[in-house]
Amino acid sequence: MSHLTPASEIASRIPDVAAGAASLPTVRTDGISVFFTDVEHTLAAARVASRLGTAMRVPIKVIVPRPAHGFILNASVSPTEPEIDAFARRLEAEQIDARICVCVYRDERQVIASALHRRSLVVMAGRRHWWPTTLTRWRRRLEAAGHLVVFVDSQRSGADAVEAAHA
């Protein structure tokens, strides 16, 4: 069931994000998606998503995009099965209840269209760079598709680490 919750109300329940809550938009969602980048950054995003999910009373889904060229997975640019298993164990150890969905794609737009509902709430984590990165490109595509993206900067902590943007 989808319900409307002011993001500022949600954020006020989460100490790390309460400081910047006034500028957040109203959010309607039936779940929170976390985009897998690497284990450490995705765990940081899952922690924030877990707090948001608890405050909103919605489930969390971790989306693991895996590019395929022809019928062969491109393992050099995507997590391997042991990495995904290790990540799942870390989620369990931190008591983060999340479902992991591996999405195989040929075109990145397929992942956004098939794995996410319209106007989804997506949490991503990484480091800010001066130059465009794969994470930046994913974020821009998600925002262009109309999704609300919460970016967790792994180099910062507390309220400064969380930034929300929407199209």
MOWOQUI-V831425 format. One record per pair of residues at least 12 apart in sequence whose C-alpha atoms are under 6 Angstrom apart, sorted by sequence separation. I is the first residue (numbers start at 1). J is the second residue. D is the distance in Angstrom with one decimal. If there is no record, write none. Layout:
[[I & J & D] [I & J & D]]
This chain:
[[66 & 78 & 5.4] [151 & 163 & 5.1] [8 & 21 & 4.5] [150 & 163 & 5.6] [8 & 22 & 5.4] [150 & 164 & 4.3] [149 & 164 & 5.8] [8 & 24 & 5.8] [149 & 165 & 5.4] [7 & 24 & 5.6] [148 & 165 & 6.0] [7 & 25 & 5.8] [148 & 166 & 4.5] [7 & 26 & 5.1] [6 & 26 & 4.2] [7 & 27 & 5.9] [146 & 167 & 5.2] [5 & 27 & 5.6] [4 & 27 & 5.9] [143 & 166 & 5.7] [4 & 28 & 4.5] [143 & 167 & 5.3] [3 & 28 & 5.4] [123 & 149 & 5.8] [125 & 151 & 5.6] [127 & 153 & 5.3] [2 & 29 & 5.3] [31 & 58 & 4.9] [33 & 60 & 5.8] [35 & 62 & 6.0] [36 & 63 & 5.9] [119 & 146 & 5.4] [120 & 147 & 5.0] [121 & 148 & 4.9] [122 & 149 & 4.8] [123 & 150 & 4.7] [124 & 151 & 5.0] [125 & 152 & 4.4] [126 & 153 & 5.4] [127 & 154 & 5.5] [2 & 30 & 4.7] [30 & 58 & 5.9] [31 & 59 & 5.0] [32 & 60 & 4.8] [33 & 61 & 4.8] [34 & 62 & 4.6] [35 & 63 & 5.1] [36 & 64 & 5.0] [119 & 147 & 4.3] [123 & 151 & 5.9] [125 & 153 & 5.8] [126 & 154 & 5.4] [1 & 30 & 5.8] [31 & 60 & 5.8] [33 & 62 & 5.7] [34 & 63 & 6.0] [61 & 98 & 5.4] [66 & 103 & 5.9] [67 & 104 & 5.7] [68 & 105 & 5.7] [60 & 98 & 4.8] [61 & 99 & 4.8] [62 & 100 & 4.7] [63 & 101 & 5.0] [64 & 102 & 4.6] [65 & 103 & 4.9] [66 & 104 & 4.7] [67 & 105 & 5.1] [68 & 106 & 5.3] [61 & 100 & 5.8] [64 & 103 & 5.9] [67 & 106 & 5.7] [10 & 55 & 5.7] [45 & 123 & 5.8] [45 & 124 & 5.5] [45 & 125 & 5.1] [41 & 125 & 5.1] [41 & 126 & 5.4] [34 & 122 & 5.6] [32 & 121 & 5.3] [33 & 122 & 4.7] [34 & 123 & 4.7] [35 & 124 & 5.5] [34 & 124 & 5.9] [16 & 158 & 4.6] [17 & 159 & 4.6] [16 & 159 & 4.7]]
